[in-house]
Amino acid sequence: MYPSLWQILIILGIFLLLFGHKRIREFGKSLGEALRDFKKGLEEKPDTSENNQTLSSTENSTNPQAPSSSTPSEKTK
């Protein structure tokens, strides 16, 4: 059994009375932005090989304690 047009209008009227038009407008705006960002995220297909190369090069340059090819005992000699 589906709700009739009058039942939907009554529910929308109660919803409007409870929350007010400003909150409903803000909710709609934030929901629209979230959906837009979600669709944009789905459309972007990152290339994993480029991301991995960029990630590894930035980790080595920013991490001062990055492992090196020599062992600590070799550095002290």
PDB file of N, CA, C and O in Angstrom:
ATOM      1  N   MET A   1       0.848  -1.176   0.000  1.00  0.00           N
ATOM      2  CA  MET A   1       0.000   0.000   0.000  1.00  0.00           C
ATOM      3  C   MET A   1       0.895   1.242   0.000  1.00  0.00           C
ATOM      4  O   MET A   1       1.726   1.415   0.891  1.00  0.00           O
ATOM      5  N   TYR A   2       0.721   2.083  -0.984  1.00  0.00           N
ATOM      6  CA  TYR A   2       1.514   3.297  -1.134  1.00  0.00           C
ATOM      7  C   TYR A   2       0.763   4.481  -0.533  1.00  0.00           C
ATOM      8  O   TYR A   2      -0.467   4.514  -0.560  1.00  0.00           O
ATOM      9  N   PRO A   3       1.503   5.461   0.014  1.00  0.00           N
ATOM     10  CA  PRO A   3       0.828   6.642   0.573  1.00  0.00           C
ATOM     11  C   PRO A   3       0.232   7.499  -0.539  1.00  0.00           C
ATOM     12  O   PRO A   3       0.788   7.607  -1.631  1.00  0.00           O
ATOM     13  N   SER A   4      -0.897   8.097  -0.237  1.00  0.00           N
ATOM     14  CA  SER A   4      -1.557   8.960  -1.225  1.00  0.00           C
ATOM     15  C   SER A   4      -0.899  10.337  -1.215  1.00  0.00           C
ATOM     16  O   SER A   4      -0.047  10.627  -0.376  1.00  0.00           O
ATOM     17  N   LEU A   5      -1.301  11.163  -2.144  1.00  0.00           N
ATOM     18  CA  LEU A   5      -0.758  12.513  -2.259  1.00  0.00           C
ATOM     19  C   LEU A   5      -1.046  13.317  -1.002  1.00  0.00           C
ATOM     20  O   LEU A   5      -0.182  14.065  -0.544  1.00  0.00           O
ATOM     21  N   TRP A   6      -2.247  13.182  -0.428  1.00  0.00           N
ATOM     22  CA  TRP A   6      -2.608  13.935   0.769  1.00  0.00           C
ATOM     23  C   TRP A   6      -1.757  13.520   1.968  1.00  0.00           C
ATOM     24  O   TRP A   6      -1.365  14.360   2.778  1.00  0.00           O
ATOM     25  N   GLN A   7      -1.475  12.237   2.076  1.00  0.00           N
ATOM     26  CA  GLN A   7      -0.643  11.772   3.187  1.00  0.00           C
ATOM     27  C   GLN A   7       0.786  12.313   3.076  1.00  0.00           C
ATOM     28  O   GLN A   7       1.393  12.684   4.081  1.00  0.00           O
ATOM     29  N   ILE A   8       1.312  12.355   1.865  1.00  0.00           N
ATOM     30  CA  ILE A   8       2.655  12.897   1.649  1.00  0.00           C
ATOM     31  C   ILE A   8       2.689  14.384   1.982  1.00  0.00           C
ATOM     32  O   ILE A   8       3.637  14.854   2.611  1.00  0.00           O
ATOM     33  N   LEU A   9       1.660  15.133   1.564  1.00  0.00           N
ATOM     34  CA  LEU A   9       1.594  16.566   1.858  1.00  0.00           C
ATOM     35  C   LEU A   9       1.493  16.832   3.361  1.00  0.00           C
ATOM     36  O   LEU A   9       2.110  17.770   3.867  1.00  0.00           O
ATOM     37  N   ILE A  10       0.726  16.020   4.071  1.00  0.00           N
ATOM     38  CA  ILE A  10       0.597  16.188   5.520  1.00  0.00           C
ATOM     39  C   ILE A  10       1.937  15.917   6.203  1.00  0.00           C
ATOM     40  O   ILE A  10       2.329  16.653   7.108  1.00  0.00           O
ATOM     41  N   ILE A  11       2.638  14.872   5.780  1.00  0.00           N
ATOM     42  CA  ILE A  11       3.944  14.546   6.368  1.00  0.00           C
ATOM     43  C   ILE A  11       4.943  15.667   6.082  1.00  0.00           C
ATOM     44  O   ILE A  11       5.703  16.049   6.972  1.00  0.00           O
ATOM     45  N   LEU A  12       4.957  16.197   4.864  1.00  0.00           N
ATOM     46  CA  LEU A  12       5.846  17.308   4.530  1.00  0.00           C
ATOM     47  C   LEU A  12       5.513  18.564   5.331  1.00  0.00           C
ATOM     48  O   LEU A  12       6.416  19.295   5.740  1.00  0.00           O
ATOM     49  N   GLY A  13       4.222  18.821   5.559  1.00  0.00           N
ATOM     50  CA  GLY A  13       3.812  19.968   6.365  1.00  0.00           C
ATOM     51  C   GLY A  13       4.275  19.838   7.810  1.00  0.00           C
ATOM     52  O   GLY A  13       4.749  20.809   8.399  1.00  0.00           O
ATOM     53  N   ILE A  14       4.144  18.659   8.378  1.00  0.00           N
ATOM     54  CA  ILE A  14       4.608  18.426   9.751  1.00  0.00           C
ATOM     55  C   ILE A  14       6.128  18.580   9.824  1.00  0.00           C
ATOM     56  O   ILE A  14       6.658  19.168  10.766  1.00  0.00           O
ATOM     57  N   PHE A  15       6.805  18.055   8.838  1.00  0.00           N
ATOM     58  CA  PHE A  15       8.262  18.162   8.775  1.00  0.00           C
ATOM     59  C   PHE A  15       8.690  19.628   8.713  1.00  0.00           C
ATOM     60  O   PHE A  15       9.652  20.027   9.369  1.00  0.00           O
ATOM     61  N   LEU A  16       7.980  20.418   7.932  1.00  0.00           N
ATOM     62  CA  LEU A  16       8.269  21.850   7.819  1.00  0.00           C
ATOM     63  C   LEU A  16       8.006  22.573   9.134  1.00  0.00           C
ATOM     64  O   LEU A  16       8.778  23.451   9.517  1.00  0.00           O
ATOM     65  N   LEU A  17       6.937  22.222   9.824  1.00  0.00           N
ATOM     66  CA  LEU A  17       6.632  22.852  11.110  1.00  0.00           C
ATOM     67  C   LEU A  17       7.673  22.497  12.175  1.00  0.00           C
ATOM     68  O   LEU A  17       8.027  23.341  12.998  1.00  0.00           O
ATOM     69  N   LEU A  18       8.157  21.271  12.163  1.00  0.00           N
ATOM     70  CA  LEU A  18       9.124  20.843  13.171  1.00  0.00           C
ATOM     71  C   LEU A  18      10.494  21.475  12.968  1.00  0.00           C
ATOM     72  O   LEU A  18      11.118  21.921  13.931  1.00  0.00           O
ATOM     73  N   PHE A  19      10.962  21.520  11.746  1.00  0.00           N
ATOM     74  CA  PHE A  19      12.336  21.942  11.496  1.00  0.00           C
ATOM     75  C   PHE A  19      12.463  23.362  10.957  1.00  0.00           C
ATOM     76  O   PHE A  19      13.501  23.993  11.157  1.00  0.00           O
ATOM     77  N   GLY A  20      11.468  23.874  10.297  1.00  0.00           N
ATOM     78  CA  GLY A  20      11.543  25.214   9.735  1.00  0.00           C
ATOM     79  C   GLY A  20      12.202  25.213   8.370  1.00  0.00           C
ATOM     80  O   GLY A  20      12.944  24.294   8.027  1.00  0.00           O
ATOM     81  N   HIS A  21      11.927  26.247   7.598  1.00  0.00           N
ATOM     82  CA  HIS A  21      12.408  26.270   6.216  1.00  0.00           C
ATOM     83  C   HIS A  21      13.918  26.488   6.126  1.00  0.00           C
ATOM     84  O   HIS A  21      14.544  26.030   5.171  1.00  0.00           O
ATOM     85  N   LYS A  22      14.518  27.183   7.107  1.00  0.00           N
ATOM     86  CA  LYS A  22      15.966  27.424   7.049  1.00  0.00           C
ATOM     87  C   LYS A  22      16.754  26.136   7.239  1.00  0.00           C
ATOM     88  O   LYS A  22      17.710  25.875   6.508  1.00  0.00           O
ATOM     89  N   ARG A  23      16.356  25.330   8.217  1.00  0.00           N
ATOM     90  CA  ARG A  23      17.066  24.065   8.441  1.00  0.00           C
ATOM     91  C   ARG A  23      16.873  23.104   7.280  1.00  0.00           C
ATOM     92  O   ARG A  23      17.799  22.380   6.914  1.00  0.00           O
ATOM     93  N   ILE A  24      15.701  23.088   6.707  1.00  0.00           N
ATOM     94  CA  ILE A  24      15.454  22.195   5.566  1.00  0.00           C
ATOM     95  C   ILE A  24      16.295  22.644   4.383  1.00  0.00           C
ATOM     96  O   ILE A  24      16.836  21.808   3.659  1.00  0.00           O
ATOM     97  N   ARG A  25      16.413  23.948   4.175  1.00  0.00           N
ATOM     98  CA  ARG A  25      17.235  24.468   3.087  1.00  0.00           C
ATOM     99  C   ARG A  25      18.711  24.121   3.311  1.00  0.00           C
ATOM    100  O   ARG A  25      19.396  23.703   2.378  1.00  0.00           O
ATOM    101  N   GLU A  26      19.201  24.293   4.541  1.00  0.00           N
ATOM    102  CA  GLU A  26      20.596  23.946   4.859  1.00  0.00           C
ATOM    103  C   GLU A  26      20.845  22.454   4.668  1.00  0.00           C
ATOM    104  O   GLU A  26      21.886  22.050   4.149  1.00  0.00           O
ATOM    105  N   PHE A  27      19.887  21.644   5.088  1.00  0.00           N
ATOM    106  CA  PHE A  27      20.017  20.205   4.927  1.00  0.00           C
ATOM    107  C   PHE A  27      20.078  19.823   3.454  1.00  0.00           C
ATOM    108  O   PHE A  27      20.897  18.994   3.057  1.00  0.00           O
ATOM    109  N   GLY A  28      19.229  20.416   2.659  1.00  0.00           N
ATOM    110  CA  GLY A  28      19.239  20.139   1.217  1.00  0.00           C
ATOM    111  C   GLY A  28      20.536  20.575   0.562  1.00  0.00           C
ATOM    112  O   GLY A  28      21.065  19.884  -0.309  1.00  0.00           O
ATOM    113  N   LYS A  29      21.046  21.725   0.983  1.00  0.00           N
ATOM    114  CA  LYS A  29      22.299  22.222   0.413  1.00  0.00           C
ATOM    115  C   LYS A  29      23.466  21.301   0.768  1.00  0.00           C
ATOM    116  O   LYS A  29      24.272  20.958  -0.097  1.00  0.00           O
ATOM    117  N   SER A  30      23.558  20.901   2.033  1.00  0.00           N
ATOM    118  CA  SER A  30      24.659  20.027   2.441  1.00  0.00           C
ATOM    119  C   SER A  30      24.533  18.643   1.804  1.00  0.00           C
ATOM    120  O   SER A  30      25.541  18.022   1.466  1.00  0.00           O
ATOM    121  N   LEU A  31      23.312  18.165   1.642  1.00  0.00           N
ATOM    122  CA  LEU A  31      23.111  16.872   0.983  1.00  0.00           C
ATOM    123  C   LEU A  31      23.519  16.953  -0.486  1.00  0.00           C
ATOM    124  O   LEU A  31      24.125  16.017  -1.009  1.00  0.00           O
ATOM    125  N   GLY A  32      23.197  18.052  -1.154  1.00  0.00           N
ATOM    126  CA  GLY A  32      23.588  18.239  -2.549  1.00  0.00           C
ATOM    127  C   GLY A  32      25.093  18.309  -2.720  1.00  0.00           C
ATOM    128  O   GLY A  32      25.642  17.731  -3.658  1.00  0.00           O
ATOM    129  N   GLU A  33      25.773  19.022  -1.806  1.00  0.00           N
ATOM    130  CA  GLU A  33      27.235  19.103  -1.874  1.00  0.00           C
ATOM    131  C   GLU A  33      27.876  17.743  -1.641  1.00  0.00           C
ATOM    132  O   GLU A  33      28.853  17.389  -2.302  1.00  0.00           O
ATOM    133  N   ALA A  34      27.328  16.985  -0.703  1.00  0.00           N
ATOM    134  CA  ALA A  34      27.874  15.658  -0.420  1.00  0.00           C
ATOM    135  C   ALA A  34      27.714  14.735  -1.621  1.00  0.00           C
ATOM    136  O   ALA A  34      28.634  13.988  -1.956  1.00  0.00           O
ATOM    137  N   LEU A  35      26.562  14.779  -2.269  1.00  0.00           N
ATOM    138  CA  LEU A  35      26.339  13.951  -3.454  1.00  0.00           C
ATOM    139  C   LEU A  35      27.249  14.372  -4.600  1.00  0.00           C
ATOM    140  O   LEU A  35      27.755  13.522  -5.333  1.00  0.00           O
ATOM    141  N   ARG A  36      27.460  15.672  -4.759  1.00  0.00           N
ATOM    142  CA  ARG A  36      28.336  16.179  -5.812  1.00  0.00           C
ATOM    143  C   ARG A  36      29.779  15.707  -5.585  1.00  0.00           C
ATOM    144  O   ARG A  36      30.451  15.270  -6.519  1.00  0.00           O
ATOM    145  N   ASP A  37      30.241  15.799  -4.340  1.00  0.00           N
ATOM    146  CA  ASP A  37      31.596  15.341  -4.025  1.00  0.00           C
ATOM    147  C   ASP A  37      31.732  13.834  -4.215  1.00  0.00           C
ATOM    148  O   ASP A  37      32.767  13.352  -4.677  1.00  0.00           O
ATOM    149  N   PHE A  38      30.694  13.097  -3.862  1.00  0.00           N
ATOM    150  CA  PHE A  38      30.718  11.643  -4.028  1.00  0.00           C
ATOM    151  C   PHE A  38      30.797  11.269  -5.504  1.00  0.00           C
ATOM    152  O   PHE A  38      31.572  10.389  -5.879  1.00  0.00           O
ATOM    153  N   LYS A  39      30.016  11.920  -6.331  1.00  0.00           N
ATOM    154  CA  LYS A  39      30.057  11.642  -7.771  1.00  0.00           C
ATOM    155  C   LYS A  39      31.398  12.027  -8.369  1.00  0.00           C
ATOM    156  O   LYS A  39      31.918  11.325  -9.237  1.00  0.00           O
ATOM    157  N   LYS A  40      31.965  13.144  -7.909  1.00  0.00           N
ATOM    158  CA  LYS A  40      33.278  13.562  -8.392  1.00  0.00           C
ATOM    159  C   LYS A  40      34.335  12.531  -8.003  1.00  0.00           C
ATOM    160  O   LYS A  40      35.234  12.232  -8.789  1.00  0.00           O
ATOM    161  N   GLY A  41      34.228  11.995  -6.806  1.00  0.00           N
ATOM    162  CA  GLY A  41      35.162  10.973  -6.355  1.00  0.00           C
ATOM    163  C   GLY A  41      35.036   9.690  -7.147  1.00  0.00           C
ATOM    164  O   GLY A  41      36.034   9.007  -7.381  1.00  0.00           O
ATOM    165  N   LEU A  42      33.829   9.352  -7.564  1.00  0.00           N
ATOM    166  CA  LEU A  42      33.633   8.152  -8.373  1.00  0.00           C
ATOM    167  C   LEU A  42      34.178   8.327  -9.786  1.00  0.00           C
ATOM    168  O   LEU A  42      34.676   7.373 -10.383  1.00  0.00           O
ATOM    169  N   GLU A  43      34.085   9.538 -10.319  1.00  0.00           N
ATOM    170  CA  GLU A  43      34.551   9.791 -11.674  1.00  0.00           C
ATOM    171  C   GLU A  43      36.071   9.789 -11.763  1.00  0.00           C
ATOM    172  O   GLU A  43      36.632   9.406 -12.790  1.00  0.00           O
ATOM    173  N   GLU A  44      36.743  10.214 -10.692  1.00  0.00           N
ATOM    174  CA  GLU A  44      38.200  10.234 -10.698  1.00  0.00           C
ATOM    175  C   GLU A  44      38.723   8.819 -10.510  1.00  0.00           C
ATOM    176  O   GLU A  44      38.408   8.153  -9.523  1.00  0.00           O
ATOM    177  N   LYS A  45      39.518   8.372 -11.458  1.00  0.00           N
ATOM    178  CA  LYS A  45      40.119   7.051 -11.356  1.00  0.00           C
ATOM    179  C   LYS A  45      41.620   7.249 -11.221  1.00  0.00           C
ATOM    180  O   LYS A  45      42.314   7.465 -12.214  1.00  0.00           O
ATOM    181  N   PRO A  46      42.118   7.176 -10.002  1.00  0.00           N
ATOM    182  CA  PRO A  46      43.549   7.428  -9.810  1.00  0.00           C
ATOM    183  C   PRO A  46      44.401   6.326 -10.424  1.00  0.00           C
ATOM    184  O   PRO A  46      44.042   5.149 -10.398  1.00  0.00           O
ATOM    185  N   ASP A  47      45.542   6.737 -10.978  1.00  0.00           N
ATOM    186  CA  ASP A  47      46.497   5.792 -11.521  1.00  0.00           C
ATOM    187  C   ASP A  47      47.385   5.350 -10.364  1.00  0.00           C
ATOM    188  O   ASP A  47      48.149   6.149  -9.822  1.00  0.00           O
ATOM    189  N   THR A  48      47.285   4.088  -9.990  1.00  0.00           N
ATOM    190  CA  THR A  48      47.973   3.615  -8.794  1.00  0.00           C
ATOM    191  C   THR A  48      49.480   3.636  -8.946  1.00  0.00           C
ATOM    192  O   THR A  48      50.181   3.842  -7.955  1.00  0.00           O
ATOM    193  N   SER A  49      50.012   3.432 -10.143  1.00  0.00           N
ATOM    194  CA  SER A  49      51.463   3.438 -10.295  1.00  0.00           C
ATOM    195  C   SER A  49      52.027   4.835 -10.084  1.00  0.00           C
ATOM    196  O   SER A  49      53.090   4.979  -9.481  1.00  0.00           O
ATOM    197  N   GLU A  50      51.343   5.864 -10.565  1.00  0.00           N
ATOM    198  CA  GLU A  50      51.811   7.235 -10.354  1.00  0.00           C
ATOM    199  C   GLU A  50      51.696   7.614  -8.886  1.00  0.00           C
ATOM    200  O   GLU A  50      52.587   8.269  -8.344  1.00  0.00           O
ATOM    201  N   ASN A  51      50.603   7.210  -8.232  1.00  0.00           N
ATOM    202  CA  ASN A  51      50.427   7.532  -6.823  1.00  0.00           C
ATOM    203  C   ASN A  51      51.482   6.843  -5.966  1.00  0.00           C
ATOM    204  O   ASN A  51      52.003   7.451  -5.031  1.00  0.00           O
ATOM    205  N   ASN A  52      51.802   5.606  -6.261  1.00  0.00           N
ATOM    206  CA  ASN A  52      52.801   4.894  -5.476  1.00  0.00           C
ATOM    207  C   ASN A  52      54.175   5.525  -5.645  1.00  0.00           C
ATOM    208  O   ASN A  52      54.918   5.637  -4.670  1.00  0.00           O
ATOM    209  N   GLN A  53      54.530   5.939  -6.855  1.00  0.00           N
ATOM    210  CA  GLN A  53      55.823   6.564  -7.081  1.00  0.00           C
ATOM    211  C   GLN A  53      55.900   7.903  -6.368  1.00  0.00           C
ATOM    212  O   GLN A  53      56.928   8.231  -5.775  1.00  0.00           O
ATOM    213  N   THR A  54      54.842   8.667  -6.419  1.00  0.00           N
ATOM    214  CA  THR A  54      54.827   9.964  -5.761  1.00  0.00           C
ATOM    215  C   THR A  54      54.886   9.777  -4.246  1.00  0.00           C
ATOM    216  O   THR A  54      55.590  10.515  -3.556  1.00  0.00           O
ATOM    217  N   LEU A  55      54.156   8.803  -3.733  1.00  0.00           N
ATOM    218  CA  LEU A  55      54.150   8.542  -2.306  1.00  0.00           C
ATOM    219  C   LEU A  55      55.535   8.140  -1.819  1.00  0.00           C
ATOM    220  O   LEU A  55      55.995   8.653  -0.799  1.00  0.00           O
ATOM    221  N   SER A  56      56.203   7.248  -2.513  1.00  0.00           N
ATOM    222  CA  SER A  56      57.498   6.773  -2.058  1.00  0.00           C
ATOM    223  C   SER A  56      58.547   7.879  -2.136  1.00  0.00           C
ATOM    224  O   SER A  56      59.416   7.951  -1.268  1.00  0.00           O
ATOM    225  N   SER A  57      58.492   8.733  -3.140  1.00  0.00           N
ATOM    226  CA  SER A  57      59.479   9.806  -3.234  1.00  0.00           C
ATOM    227  C   SER A  57      59.260  10.852  -2.153  1.00  0.00           C
ATOM    228  O   SER A  57      60.233  11.407  -1.643  1.00  0.00           O
ATOM    229  N   THR A  58      58.008  11.142  -1.783  1.00  0.00           N
ATOM    230  CA  THR A  58      57.762  12.119  -0.735  1.00  0.00           C
ATOM    231  C   THR A  58      58.087  11.549   0.635  1.00  0.00           C
ATOM    232  O   THR A  58      58.526  12.289   1.515  1.00  0.00           O
ATOM    233  N   GLU A  59      57.884  10.254   0.838  1.00  0.00           N
ATOM    234  CA  GLU A  59      58.214   9.648   2.121  1.00  0.00           C
ATOM    235  C   GLU A  59      59.715   9.703   2.371  1.00  0.00           C
ATOM    236  O   GLU A  59      60.145   9.995   3.487  1.00  0.00           O
ATOM    237  N   ASN A  60      60.513   9.427   1.353  1.00  0.00           N
ATOM    238  CA  ASN A  60      61.954   9.429   1.523  1.00  0.00           C
ATOM    239  C   ASN A  60      62.491  10.825   1.781  1.00  0.00           C
ATOM    240  O   ASN A  60      63.449  10.988   2.537  1.00  0.00           O
ATOM    241  N   SER A  61      61.896  11.829   1.170  1.00  0.00           N
ATOM    242  CA  SER A  61      62.405  13.191   1.343  1.00  0.00           C
ATOM    243  C   SER A  61      61.943  13.812   2.651  1.00  0.00           C
ATOM    244  O   SER A  61      62.629  14.680   3.190  1.00  0.00           O
ATOM    245  N   THR A  62      60.789  13.388   3.179  1.00  0.00           N
ATOM    246  CA  THR A  62      60.275  14.006   4.399  1.00  0.00           C
ATOM    247  C   THR A  62      60.617  13.219   5.645  1.00  0.00           C
ATOM    248  O   THR A  62      60.566  13.785   6.737  1.00  0.00           O
ATOM    249  N   ASN A  63      60.960  11.956   5.547  1.00  0.00           N
ATOM    250  CA  ASN A  63      61.226  11.127   6.702  1.00  0.00           C
ATOM    251  C   ASN A  63      62.729  11.104   6.973  1.00  0.00           C
ATOM    252  O   ASN A  63      63.465  10.444   6.239  1.00  0.00           O
ATOM    253  N   PRO A  64      63.207  11.806   8.008  1.00  0.00           N
ATOM    254  CA  PRO A  64      64.646  11.836   8.255  1.00  0.00           C
ATOM    255  C   PRO A  64      65.191  10.500   8.742  1.00  0.00           C
ATOM    256  O   PRO A  64      66.393  10.256   8.637  1.00  0.00           O
ATOM    257  N   GLN A  65      64.348   9.641   9.265  1.00  0.00           N
ATOM    258  CA  GLN A  65      64.805   8.358   9.757  1.00  0.00           C
ATOM    259  C   GLN A  65      64.521   7.247   8.760  1.00  0.00           C
ATOM    260  O   GLN A  65      64.328   6.096   9.152  1.00  0.00           O
ATOM    261  N   ALA A  66      64.492   7.573   7.501  1.00  0.00           N
ATOM    262  CA  ALA A  66      64.245   6.579   6.466  1.00  0.00           C
ATOM    263  C   ALA A  66      65.400   5.598   6.452  1.00  0.00           C
ATOM    264  O   ALA A  66      66.554   5.995   6.612  1.00  0.00           O
ATOM    265  N   PRO A  67      65.102   4.323   6.263  1.00  0.00           N
ATOM    266  CA  PRO A  67      66.167   3.328   6.257  1.00  0.00           C
ATOM    267  C   PRO A  67      67.123   3.559   5.097  1.00  0.00           C
ATOM    268  O   PRO A  67      66.707   3.863   3.979  1.00  0.00           O
ATOM    269  N   SER A  68      68.399   3.410   5.380  1.00  0.00           N
ATOM    270  CA  SER A  68      69.400   3.598   4.341  1.00  0.00           C
ATOM    271  C   SER A  68      70.019   2.255   3.998  1.00  0.00           C
ATOM    272  O   SER A  68      69.722   1.239   4.627  1.00  0.00           O
ATOM    273  N   SER A  69      70.881   2.265   2.996  1.00  0.00           N
ATOM    274  CA  SER A  69      71.473   1.015   2.538  1.00  0.00           C
ATOM    275  C   SER A  69      72.546   0.508   3.483  1.00  0.00           C
ATOM    276  O   SER A  69      72.854  -0.684   3.475  1.00  0.00           O
ATOM    277  N   SER A  70      73.126   1.385   4.301  1.00  0.00           N
ATOM    278  CA  SER A  70      74.185   0.942   5.215  1.00  0.00           C
ATOM    279  C   SER A  70      73.604   0.688   6.602  1.00  0.00           C
ATOM    280  O   SER A  70      72.604   1.295   6.985  1.00  0.00           O
ATOM    281  N   THR A  71      74.217  -0.187   7.328  1.00  0.00           N
ATOM    282  CA  THR A  71      73.767  -0.498   8.682  1.00  0.00           C
ATOM    283  C   THR A  71      74.388   0.496   9.654  1.00  0.00           C
ATOM    284  O   THR A  71      75.379   1.139   9.308  1.00  0.00           O
ATOM    285  N   PRO A  72      73.844   0.644  10.849  1.00  0.00           N
ATOM    286  CA  PRO A  72      74.415   1.608  11.799  1.00  0.00           C
ATOM    287  C   PRO A  72      75.848   1.296  12.185  1.00  0.00           C
ATOM    288  O   PRO A  72      76.608   2.218  12.481  1.00  0.00           O
ATOM    289  N   SER A  73      76.245   0.040  12.192  1.00  0.00           N
ATOM    290  CA  SER A  73      77.609  -0.285  12.559  1.00  0.00           C
ATOM    291  C   SER A  73      78.590   0.178  11.481  1.00  0.00           C
ATOM    292  O   SER A  73      79.736   0.506  11.788  1.00  0.00           O
ATOM    293  N   GLU A  74      78.152   0.206  10.229  1.00  0.00           N
ATOM    294  CA  GLU A  74      79.015   0.658   9.154  1.00  0.00           C
ATOM    295  C   GLU A  74      79.232   2.173   9.217  1.00  0.00           C
ATOM    296  O   GLU A  74      80.292   2.671   8.839  1.00  0.00           O
ATOM    297  N   LYS A  75      78.208   2.904   9.702  1.00  0.00           N
ATOM    298  CA  LYS A  75      78.332   4.360   9.773  1.00  0.00           C
ATOM    299  C   LYS A  75      79.338   4.788  10.842  1.00  0.00           C
ATOM    300  O   LYS A  75      80.001   5.813  10.684  1.00  0.00           O
ATOM    301  N   THR A  76      79.461   4.032  11.910  1.00  0.00           N
ATOM    302  CA  THR A  76      80.353   4.433  12.990  1.00  0.00           C
ATOM    303  C   THR A  76      81.819   4.136  12.696  1.00  0.00           C
ATOM    304  O   THR A  76      82.692   4.707  13.348  1.00  0.00           O
ATOM    305  N   LYS A  77      82.114   3.276  11.751  1.00  0.00           N
ATOM    306  CA  LYS A  77      83.505   2.912  11.447  1.00  0.00           C
ATOM    307  C   LYS A  77      84.227   3.962  10.687  1.00  0.00           C
ATOM    308  O   LYS A  77      85.402   3.791  10.364  1.00  0.00           O
TER     309      LYS A  77
END
